[in-house]
Amino acid sequence: MFGESYKFKTNLEMVQAEKVVNLLTQEVLSVQNQFAEEMSDPKKMMVLVVAALNLAKRNIELLNANNEIKLKIGKRSKDILEILDKSLGTNEKMQI
């Protein structure tokens, strides 16, 4: 990145760490290309900050989508349990 090598420590397995590096590198290149059209010499720090913000935004969007799915699954599970309880004639409700 930026013609330099960087080392970092992580608890991730090598394959996962490489995925993180590749994701960041792709985003940095994308931001550099975006700014190349707008400015002759985009600053490294600005490119890194914009890349990090883009990745953080996507992460938040995925977390929100994941939470929505969890809520839908929880509601659907509750509905199914109620239907089963009614059809089996049980008075005790199962806890999820």
CYANA upper distance limits for C-alpha pairs under 8 A (distance plus 0.5 A):
  1 MET  CA      5 SER  CA      7.33
  1 MET  CA     25 THR  CA      7.02
  1 MET  CA     28 VAL  CA      8.39
  2 PHE  CA     44 LYS  CA      8.06
 10 THR  CA     17 ALA  CA      7.80
 12 LEU  CA     16 GLN  CA      6.39
 12 LEU  CA     17 ALA  CA      6.22
 13 GLU  CA     17 ALA  CA      6.67
 14 MET  CA     18 GLU  CA      6.57
 15 VAL  CA     19 LYS  CA      6.84
 16 GLN  CA     20 VAL  CA      6.88
 17 ALA  CA     21 VAL  CA      6.79
 18 GLU  CA     22 ASN  CA      6.50
 19 LYS  CA     23 LEU  CA      6.52
 20 VAL  CA     24 LEU  CA      6.73
 21 VAL  CA     25 THR  CA      6.50
 22 ASN  CA     26 GLN  CA      6.51
 23 LEU  CA     27 GLU  CA      6.73
 24 LEU  CA     28 VAL  CA      6.56
 24 LEU  CA     51 ALA  CA      7.78
 24 LEU  CA     52 ALA  CA      8.30
 24 LEU  CA     55 LEU  CA      8.46
 25 THR  CA     29 LEU  CA      6.64
 26 GLN  CA     30 SER  CA      6.63
 27 GLU  CA     31 VAL  CA      6.66
 27 GLU  CA     51 ALA  CA      6.02
 27 GLU  CA     54 ASN  CA      8.38
 27 GLU  CA     55 LEU  CA      8.18
 28 VAL  CA     32 GLN  CA      6.52
 28 VAL  CA     47 VAL  CA      6.92
 28 VAL  CA     48 LEU  CA      6.89
 28 VAL  CA     51 ALA  CA      5.92
 29 LEU  CA     33 ASN  CA      6.61
 30 SER  CA     34 GLN  CA      6.69
 31 VAL  CA     35 PHE  CA      6.64
 31 VAL  CA     47 VAL  CA      6.61
 31 VAL  CA     50 VAL  CA      7.57
 31 VAL  CA     51 ALA  CA      6.78
 32 GLN  CA     36 ALA  CA      6.35
 32 GLN  CA     42 PRO  CA      7.69
 32 GLN  CA     47 VAL  CA      6.85
 33 ASN  CA     37 GLU  CA      7.27
 34 GLN  CA     38 GLU  CA      7.57
 35 PHE  CA     39 MET  CA      6.16
 35 PHE  CA     40 SER  CA      8.49
 35 PHE  CA     42 PRO  CA      6.78
 36 ALA  CA     40 SER  CA      6.50
 36 ALA  CA     41 ASP  CA      7.68
 36 ALA  CA     42 PRO  CA      7.45
 42 PRO  CA     46 MET  CA      7.63
 42 PRO  CA     47 VAL  CA      7.41
 43 LYS  CA     47 VAL  CA      6.81
 44 LYS  CA     48 LEU  CA      6.66
 45 MET  CA     49 VAL  CA      6.55
 46 MET  CA     50 VAL  CA      6.63
 47 VAL  CA     51 ALA  CA      6.55
 48 LEU  CA     52 ALA  CA      6.50
 49 VAL  CA     53 LEU  CA      6.57
 50 VAL  CA     54 ASN  CA      6.58
 51 ALA  CA     55 LEU  CA      6.75
 52 ALA  CA     56 ALA  CA      6.54
 53 LEU  CA     57 LYS  CA      6.52
 54 ASN  CA     58 ARG  CA      6.84
 55 LEU  CA     59 ASN  CA      6.65
 56 ALA  CA     60 ILE  CA      6.73
 57 LYS  CA     61 GLU  CA      6.74
 58 ARG  CA     62 LEU  CA      6.71
 59 ASN  CA     63 LEU  CA      6.66
 60 ILE  CA     64 ASN  CA      6.59
 61 GLU  CA     65 ALA  CA      6.68
 62 LEU  CA     66 ASN  CA      6.50
 63 LEU  CA     67 ASN  CA      6.67
 64 ASN  CA     68 GLU  CA      6.76
 65 ALA  CA     69 ILE  CA      6.76
 66 ASN  CA     70 LYS  CA      6.73
 67 ASN  CA     71 LEU  CA      6.71
 68 GLU  CA     72 LYS  CA      6.74
 69 ILE  CA     73 ILE  CA      6.59
 70 LYS  CA     74 GLY  CA      6.55
 71 LEU  CA     75 LYS  CA      6.67
 72 LYS  CA     76 ARG  CA      6.51
 73 ILE  CA     77 SER  CA      6.43
 74 GLY  CA     78 LYS  CA      6.70
 75 LYS  CA     79 ASP  CA      6.70
 76 ARG  CA     80 ILE  CA      6.65
 77 SER  CA     81 LEU  CA      6.65
 78 LYS  CA     82 GLU  CA      6.72
 78 LYS  CA     96 ILE  CA      8.24
 79 ASP  CA     83 ILE  CA      6.77
 80 ILE  CA     84 LEU  CA      6.65
 81 LEU  CA     85 ASP  CA      6.52
 81 LEU  CA     93 LYS  CA      8.47
 81 LEU  CA     94 MET  CA      7.77
 82 GLU  CA     86 LYS  CA      6.68
 82 GLU  CA     93 LYS  CA      8.19
 83 ILE  CA     87 SER  CA      6.61
 84 LEU  CA     88 LEU  CA      6.45
 85 ASP  CA     89 GLY  CA      6.33
 85 ASP  CA     90 THR  CA      5.76
 85 ASP  CA     91 ASN  CA      7.69
 85 ASP  CA     92 GLU  CA      8.25
 85 ASP  CA     93 LYS  CA      7.47
 86 LYS  CA     90 THR  CA      7.11
